[in-house]
């Protein structure tokens, strides 16, 4: 519980451009397309103390795409255009 004298630090809202309509959204829905591992390839072993990589920083066939949408209706419309 905060004391009355302590104020919460104000942060700027995160703004992202909608993938479908192009409007700027302050609290966007993020849709990640993650490729699957091909059949027969070994699944990488997870190590808690190993080096971490962000999903956006993966390269080659393992690269993901992150798409921002302003709301659920816009996301449904945009995904239907992609054929997903």
Secondary structure, DSSP 4 states (H G I P E B T S, - for coil): ---TT--PPP-PPP-EE-TTT--EESS-EEEEE-PPPPTTSPPPPP-TTSPP--GGG--GGG--EEEEESSHHHHHHHHHHHT-
